[in-house]
Structures are given as C-alpha cells and as structure tokens.
Amino acid sequence: KVHSMTGIGQHYVVDAIARYRQHYPDVTFNLSMSNRMPDLVHEGFDVSIVLAIDLPDSSHVSQKLGTTYSIVCASPSYVKNHGIAQVPKDLLDHACLRLVSPVIPLEDWTFDGPNGKENVIITHSPFLVDSVDAMKTAISNDMGIGILPVHAAIKGLRSGSLVRVLPDYRLEELSLYAIYPSRHYLDAKIKTWVEYLRSSLPEVLADHKAVLKTRVPLSVVES
C-alpha cells in the first residue's frame, strides 16, 4: 500500500509503477494520493512519496529520491496580449493566479535568480485553486500567470501551450522523499520499490531540467 502526494503521484509515481512492474510483474500496488503527510502506521501505508523543503522530525526512515522546483508560466496568448515579466517585481503588474499547496507559499513567492533570493508578495489574485492540474488549465486558458511544479508544466512547455515566465528564476528547491516506518523487517517488495525509485527518478528529473534550458524566443511568442 503506497501513498503519494497528488501531483508527483500523477506525473511520476504511476509511470514508475508501470515501469517497475515490467521487472516485477507479480507485485501489486494500492496507490492512494493526497496532499498531506499520512500516519503510515495507523493508516497502514508501507511507503509514502512526498515533496517537501524539509521533513519534520520523525521515527520513520526517509530516502531522498531527487530534487525539483516550481516555475512561473503563462500561455502564449497571455504573453502576446499582456507582455512578459522580466524580473520578479514585474509580476505585480500582472494577473497572478495562486496555488494552494502544502509546499508552495500562497502569497510569498520566493525566487532564486541571478541576484540571489527575491521575494514578491502576491496579496490579490483573480483565481485561487488547490489543484495543480486546475492551475495548469487556468493558465492555458489565458487567465494569468501562475506557479507550476516542473512535473506539471513540462508537457505544456514541450508542446508550446505554455511559456516559462522569468526563465532565469525558479522557486525554492524541493526534495522528493520515500518514507517508510522502519528499516528493520523491511519487506523485500518495498526495498526493491524504493531502490527502483532512487535509481530511476533522477534520470526523469534531469530530463525535465534539460527541457527547461530550451527557451522559446519571446519575439516568437509576442509576434
């Protein structure tokens, strides 16, 4: 029985399960997705896959699987009609869509960029939602500029339906963890599953970061 936060479950974990079962077809999965840190013992989960800046103190065992971050995106039409933000403070002149998330601040958007950390406080928004996929839909429908985790943005960036805003900036780096109750008496299935995630996810994350280095010229978007 596996728990995963919703976004990484949809974009990473289900794909990883499919690939894992090609090697271990007899292993079955019961996957539950929610944006919280479950009580592994009382809820009966063998392992939880979570995204966090830091993990709270716990008696559980954690294995770091990789790192990722979030970026700011808009639709090509929005950029054409409203222009592009060049530095974080320019976002205050745009319709900023806010994502309710356990790992992304609602109002305090903190960027790592050429000049170190820069903060922008977004106190007003025409749209607020607690679903990453709903945020992506809102951005694609020209509602404004919003934050998306890389795993949610990558398909739209590849197809051209999304444009990365502030390509020299990213939000605070997040770590991907596998958490399980105890190192002792660890079931062989859980051990091989966690080892598979540790060996395969870094390659997927690296591929996504490579895509982010390929920029769409703004002159093309704005023409």
Steps between C-alpha positions, in 0.01 A plus 500: 500500500661822377417865569610787278436870486258559214712688245808280522273197511335592172817611323771276647378215717243337272754494214761356737259229614434402139872473426571319829236236429673418172780362719280371785164407343383308807506812723165677536446860614225678692579867436332779697568865411450806722693818574587421860743302710309187608534302821674202345446258786137578586394530136687187397727648233821317416662808347413865429643710215500868598637832385636734769752773577588323826357193666364529856677304771374145492588147599434394142775426248534734200686458173563804282402426139598828334429873484269717295342846514215711366500762226276782380299441184253675272327420173642635171179701453529661842859602427400637159218709649656609830876483453753310704648550846876557487572494875291371793362841602344534153253229602317763706384652170342172388209276591670249731317174564562345842540132578401362840771241569673341800840577347450825304431822699169662412603866513878515552654397168872460568726470197857388456654700217806685372497732801427234762165478676224745407154513655174616350186519717189413298206612713233527230410249235212445257524123554597272787496119479633197689562277196816514288319364196223760541769769524654377175159515332444855626839612371439332163169687476677838518380585851840624614845401624535218750741269677529141382725220622735392221331160474167669425639758257732284293245363251362846425849645461589223254184553294516880510166540678686649798779756515745524787497848652818622672720222354798612709302452822355202680319449827660334799641154438298209636611147584320182408499237776390142553400450864431167667441397861812297582828382358458174692287222353471695174299301250703399192235653271526838673879486494516432126231765433689772688828396337333518160375854571848606616657370180238614247357833618824704476512424126141619455567816703817571300306465173245754621772745599657462154168597339492816713828612347335510157333838484234622259615839366270770637498668160325189364246492784423870479480525120 
